[in-house]
């Protein structure tokens, strides 16, 4: 397959612009055929801004034979319905996080997508950063030795105005959760990608500041399958909000990432890593959701195009997209029941 792939976007909110801009950067391989939104006026304005077509409905978009891949950018609670519809229409799928918001939805997605034989990529753009690849390689090469601690701190800020700007924000039914499910899921994915699978979690979750149905402050202690321990913190309640910080500590070395920037590289054997660049995190969404770079989306969509053309699995496929949600659901269950939960 050498021709351009046709893309369609369902949902024309804030994040959809990142997808559209990424597709423009990949113009030699991809073309945005059209978009749709439940508010047709929003779809028309978005389409005009990006030089494409506004479809009157998701059904109309999914019936377009020129569209090979559908990018799902709807609110979290609607991802499940859009993924199922796209798979049944035979379209490959790029879905914004989270893939779904409960286990029943995840099970149905897995079943339908596998039956349809479509490729699915769940947006986890941080995996594609060069610095993250360097850390992943260092871990695989054993440069940090045995991992002892793996911690992530996601002390973000979202104002009450942010939640009030959309009726779905901060709701259990559509947002699926708060600081962890919405803002923190990218960090959970990155933690799992680098530190490995989690064995058990023990969490405390509270709503301390914002007038929302879900948590704005959460802390959890985790045990990994490799024996390491760690801490997960997620907030939207603190001011002014700070870049996500991921710390990996082994018996032979330690690495710290602020967002996707390496800020500490304390490794005994650095002979093969003289090209490691440490710099502060510049683009991050700690206080403003749109203050992120589109570079990760460009690399992830490029990876998806390659996966479709070659038959290989995308770096962040269906199983990986589910794994992060399963961990979050276990953390929520632990907080509700006041006890450790085994995954």
C-alpha positions as CSV (number, residue, x, y, z in Angstrom):
1,X,0.0,0.0,0.0
2,X,1.7,3.2,-1.2
3,X,-1.1,5.7,-1.7
4,X,-2.2,8.2,0.8
5,X,-4.6,7.1,3.6
6,X,-7.8,9.0,4.0
7,X,-8.6,10.1,7.5
8,X,-11.8,11.3,9.2
9,X,-12.2,13.0,12.6
10,X,-15.2,12.4,14.9
11,X,-15.5,15.2,17.4
12,X,-14.3,18.8,16.8
13,X,-13.2,19.9,20.2
14,X,-9.9,21.2,21.4
15,X,-7.8,18.0,20.9
16,X,-9.1,17.5,17.3
17,X,-6.9,20.5,16.2
18,X,-3.8,18.5,17.2
19,X,-4.9,15.6,15.0
20,X,-5.8,17.9,12.0
21,X,-2.5,19.7,12.3
22,X,-0.6,16.4,12.6
23,X,-2.2,15.1,9.4
24,X,-1.2,18.3,7.5
25,X,2.4,17.6,8.6
26,X,2.0,14.1,7.2
27,X,0.6,15.3,3.9
28,X,2.7,12.9,1.8
29,X,1.1,9.9,3.5
30,X,-2.2,11.2,4.8
31,X,-5.2,13.3,3.9
32,X,-8.0,14.6,6.1
33,X,-11.1,13.8,4.1
34,X,-13.7,15.2,6.5
35,X,-14.9,15.7,10.0
36,X,-18.2,15.5,12.0
37,X,-19.5,16.7,15.4
38,X,-22.9,16.4,17.1
39,X,-23.0,20.2,16.7
40,X,-22.9,20.6,12.9
41,X,-22.0,24.3,13.2
42,X,-18.8,23.3,15.1
43,X,-17.9,20.8,12.4
44,X,-18.4,23.4,9.7
45,X,-16.2,25.9,11.4
46,X,-13.6,23.2,12.0
47,X,-13.7,22.0,8.4
48,X,-13.4,25.5,7.1
49,X,-10.4,26.2,9.3
50,X,-8.6,23.0,8.1
51,X,-9.7,23.0,4.5
52,X,-11.8,19.8,4.6
53,X,-15.4,18.7,4.5
54,X,-18.0,18.7,7.3
55,X,-20.1,15.5,7.3
56,X,-23.7,15.9,8.8
57,X,-23.3,12.9,11.1
58,X,-20.9,10.2,12.2
59,X,-22.9,7.7,10.1
60,X,-22.3,9.7,7.0
61,X,-18.5,10.0,7.7
62,X,-18.2,6.3,8.4
63,X,-19.9,5.4,5.1
64,X,-17.4,7.5,3.1
65,X,-15.3,5.0,1.1
66,X,-12.3,7.4,0.9
67,X,-11.8,7.3,4.6
68,X,-9.6,4.5,5.8
69,X,-8.8,5.7,9.3
70,X,-11.1,7.4,11.9
71,X,-9.6,9.7,14.6
72,X,-12.0,9.7,17.6
73,X,-11.8,13.0,19.5
74,X,-15.1,12.9,21.4
75,X,-15.5,13.2,25.2
76,X,-14.2,10.2,27.0
77,X,-17.6,8.6,27.8
78,X,-18.5,8.5,24.1
79,X,-15.3,6.9,22.8
80,X,-16.7,3.4,23.2
81,X,-19.7,4.1,20.9
82,X,-17.5,5.7,18.3
83,X,-14.9,2.9,18.3
84,X,-17.6,0.2,18.0
85,X,-19.3,2.1,15.1
86,X,-16.0,2.7,13.3
87,X,-14.9,-0.9,13.6
88,X,-18.2,-2.2,12.3
89,X,-17.7,0.1,9.3
90,X,-14.3,-1.5,8.7
91,X,-12.3,1.6,9.5
92,X,-9.0,1.6,11.3
93,X,-9.1,3.6,14.5
94,X,-7.0,6.2,16.3
95,X,-8.7,6.9,19.6
96,X,-7.9,9.6,22.1
97,X,-7.4,8.5,25.7
98,X,-9.0,6.8,27.5
99,X,-10.0,4.0,25.2
100,X,-13.2,3.6,27.4
101,X,-14.2,4.3,30.9
102,X,-15.3,0.9,32.3
103,X,-14.4,-2.8,31.9
104,X,-17.6,-3.7,30.1
105,X,-16.9,-1.2,27.4
106,X,-13.3,-2.3,27.1
107,X,-14.4,-6.0,26.7
108,X,-16.9,-5.0,23.9
109,X,-14.3,-2.9,22.1
110,X,-11.8,-5.8,22.1
111,X,-14.3,-8.3,20.8
112,X,-15.7,-6.1,18.0
113,X,-12.3,-4.7,16.8
114,X,-10.8,-8.2,16.6
115,X,-13.8,-9.6,14.8
116,X,-13.6,-6.7,12.3
117,X,-9.8,-7.1,11.8
118,X,-9.1,-3.4,12.2
119,X,-6.0,-1.8,13.6
120,X,-6.4,0.3,16.7
121,X,-4.0,2.9,18.1
122,X,-4.8,4.6,21.4
123,X,-3.3,8.1,21.7
124,X,-0.3,7.8,24.0
125,X,1.9,10.4,22.3
126,X,4.5,10.6,25.1
127,X,5.8,7.1,24.1
128,X,7.1,8.5,20.8
129,X,9.4,11.2,22.3
130,X,13.1,10.7,21.6
131,X,14.0,11.1,25.3
132,X,11.4,8.4,26.3
133,X,13.0,6.0,23.7
134,X,16.4,6.7,25.3
135,X,15.1,5.8,28.8
136,X,13.3,2.7,27.5
137,X,16.6,1.5,25.8
138,X,18.5,2.2,29.0
139,X,16.1,0.1,31.0
140,X,16.1,-2.7,28.5
141,X,20.0,-2.7,28.5
142,X,20.0,-2.9,32.3
143,X,21.8,0.4,32.8
144,X,19.7,1.2,35.9
145,X,20.1,-2.3,37.3
146,X,17.2,-3.7,39.2
147,X,14.3,-1.2,39.4
148,X,13.6,-0.4,43.1
149,X,11.2,2.6,42.8
150,X,9.0,4.0,40.1
151,X,7.0,7.1,41.0
152,X,4.9,9.6,39.1
153,X,3.7,12.9,40.3
154,X,1.0,14.7,38.2
155,X,0.2,17.8,40.2
156,X,-1.8,19.7,37.6
157,X,-4.2,22.6,37.9
158,X,-7.6,23.0,36.3
159,X,-9.8,25.9,37.3
160,X,-13.5,25.6,38.1
161,X,-14.1,27.6,34.9
162,X,-12.4,24.7,33.0
163,X,-14.9,22.2,34.4
164,X,-17.8,24.6,33.9
165,X,-16.9,25.1,30.2
166,X,-18.4,21.7,29.3
167,X,-21.3,19.9,30.9
168,X,-19.5,16.5,30.6
169,X,-16.3,17.6,32.4
170,X,-15.9,16.2,35.9
171,X,-18.8,13.8,35.6
172,X,-18.7,10.1,36.3
173,X,-20.9,9.2,33.4
174,X,-19.0,10.9,30.6
175,X,-15.6,11.9,31.9
176,X,-15.2,8.6,33.7
177,X,-13.1,10.0,36.4
178,X,-11.2,13.1,37.4
179,X,-7.5,14.0,37.8
180,X,-6.4,10.4,37.1
181,X,-8.7,9.3,34.3
182,X,-8.6,12.6,32.4
183,X,-5.4,14.4,33.0
184,X,-3.3,11.6,34.5
185,X,-3.9,8.7,32.1
186,X,-1.0,9.7,29.8
187,X,1.3,9.5,32.8
188,X,-0.1,6.1,33.8
189,X,0.6,4.8,30.3
190,X,4.1,6.2,30.4
191,X,4.7,4.6,33.8
192,X,3.6,1.2,32.6
193,X,5.6,1.5,29.4
194,X,8.8,2.2,31.3
195,X,8.4,0.6,34.7
196,X,6.4,-2.5,33.8
197,X,3.1,-4.0,34.8
198,X,1.6,-3.2,38.2
199,X,0.7,-6.0,40.6
200,X,-1.4,-4.2,43.2
201,X,-2.6,-0.7,44.2
202,X,-3.8,1.0,47.4
203,X,-5.3,4.4,47.0
204,X,-6.9,7.4,48.6
205,X,-9.1,9.7,46.4
206,X,-10.8,12.9,47.4
207,X,-12.6,16.0,45.9
208,X,-11.1,18.8,47.9
209,X,-11.4,22.0,45.9
210,X,-13.4,21.7,42.7
211,X,-17.2,21.4,42.5
212,X,-17.2,18.1,40.4
213,X,-18.5,14.6,40.8
214,X,-15.0,13.0,40.5
215,X,-11.6,13.3,42.2
216,X,-9.4,16.4,42.1
217,X,-6.8,14.9,44.4
218,X,-5.5,11.3,44.5
219,X,-2.6,9.3,45.9
220,X,-1.8,5.6,45.5
221,X,0.9,3.3,46.6
222,X,1.7,0.6,44.0
223,X,3.6,-2.6,43.8
224,X,5.0,-3.8,40.5
225,X,5.2,-7.3,39.2
226,X,9.0,-7.0,39.1
227,X,9.0,-6.3,42.9
228,X,9.5,-2.6,42.8
229,X,7.3,-0.1,44.7
230,X,6.1,3.3,43.8
231,X,3.8,6.3,44.3
232,X,1.2,7.7,41.9
233,X,-0.2,11.2,42.6
234,X,-2.7,13.1,40.5
235,X,-4.4,16.4,41.1
236,X,-6.2,19.2,39.3
237,X,-6.5,21.0,42.7
238,X,-3.1,22.6,43.2
239,X,-1.9,26.0,42.1
240,X,-0.2,26.8,39.8
241,X,0.3,23.2,38.5
242,X,3.6,21.6,37.7
243,X,5.0,19.5,34.9
244,X,4.5,15.8,35.3
245,X,7.5,14.2,37.0
246,X,8.4,10.5,36.6
247,X,11.2,9.1,38.6
248,X,12.8,5.7,38.0
249,X,15.4,4.5,40.5
250,X,17.4,1.3,40.2
251,X,20.4,-0.1,42.2
252,X,22.8,1.0,39.4
253,X,21.2,4.3,38.3
254,X,18.3,6.7,38.3
255,X,16.5,8.8,35.6
256,X,14.0,11.6,36.1
257,X,11.6,12.9,33.4
258,X,9.7,16.2,33.6
259,X,6.9,15.5,31.1
260,X,9.1,14.0,28.3
261,X,12.3,15.9,29.1
262,X,15.2,14.1,30.8
263,X,16.2,16.3,33.8
264,X,18.3,13.8,35.7
265,X,20.5,11.1,34.3
266,X,22.5,9.5,37.1
267,X,23.7,6.2,35.6
268,X,27.0,4.4,36.5
269,X,27.6,3.3,32.9
270,X,27.2,6.3,30.5
271,X,29.6,5.1,27.8
272,X,26.8,4.4,25.3
273,X,24.6,7.4,26.3
274,X,26.8,10.4,25.7
275,X,24.1,11.7,23.3
276,X,21.5,12.0,26.2
277,X,20.3,15.6,26.3
278,X,18.9,17.0,29.5
279,X,16.7,20.1,29.4
280,X,13.7,21.5,31.2
281,X,10.2,20.7,30.1
282,X,9.0,23.5,27.8
283,X,5.6,22.4,26.4
284,X,3.3,20.9,29.0
285,X,-0.4,21.0,30.0
286,X,0.1,21.3,33.7
287,X,-2.0,24.5,33.9
288,X,-3.4,24.8,30.3
289,X,-4.7,21.8,28.4
290,X,-3.7,23.2,25.0
291,X,-0.1,24.1,26.0
292,X,1.3,20.9,24.5
293,X,3.2,20.2,21.3
294,X,1.7,18.3,18.3
295,X,4.9,16.5,17.7
296,X,3.8,13.4,19.6
297,X,0.5,13.2,17.6
298,X,2.6,13.5,14.4
299,X,4.8,10.5,15.4
300,X,1.9,8.4,16.6
301,X,-0.2,8.9,13.5
302,X,2.9,8.1,11.4
303,X,3.4,4.9,13.4
304,X,-0.2,4.0,12.7
305,X,0.2,4.6,9.0
306,X,3.2,2.3,9.0
307,X,1.3,-0.3,11.0
308,X,-1.6,-0.3,8.5
309,X,0.8,-0.5,5.5
310,X,3.0,-3.2,6.9
311,X,0.7,-5.2,9.0
312,X,2.8,-4.6,12.1
313,X,1.3,-3.7,15.5
314,X,1.3,0.0,16.5
315,X,3.4,1.0,19.5
316,X,0.3,1.9,21.5
317,X,-2.3,-0.6,20.3
318,X,-5.5,-2.0,21.7
319,X,-3.9,-4.0,24.5
320,X,-1.7,-1.2,25.7
321,X,-4.6,1.3,25.6
322,X,-6.6,-1.0,27.8
323,X,-3.9,-1.6,30.3
324,X,-3.8,2.0,31.5
325,X,-7.5,2.1,32.0
326,X,-7.5,-1.2,33.9
327,X,-4.9,0.3,36.3
328,X,-7.0,3.4,36.8
329,X,-10.2,1.4,37.5
330,X,-8.3,-0.7,40.0
331,X,-7.1,2.5,41.8
332,X,-10.6,3.9,41.9
333,X,-11.9,0.6,43.3
334,X,-9.2,0.6,46.0
335,X,-10.2,4.2,47.0
336,X,-13.8,3.2,47.2
337,X,-13.3,0.0,49.1
338,X,-10.5,1.2,51.3
339,X,-8.2,-1.8,50.6
340,X,-5.5,-2.9,48.3
341,X,-6.6,-4.3,44.9
342,X,-4.7,-6.9,42.9
343,X,-4.7,-6.5,39.2
